[in-house]
């Protein structure tokens, strides 16, 4: 049995994504360019406004 937690596809919060975006913002504020890569873009679009995320 896997020890990984399964997140429902209906989940509205994405704590790992939120943490990654926050860290990227902190790094970017120091003047360093940041690019986040996503393994499956279809999973990124669930419950998130992509245009707002791209702007961040």
Residue pairs with C-beta under 8 A, 6 or more apart in sequence:
7 14
9 46
11 46
11 47
12 47
14 47
14 48
17 44
17 48
20 36
21 36
21 53
21 56
24 34
24 36
24 56
25 56
27 34
28 34
38 44
44 50
44 53
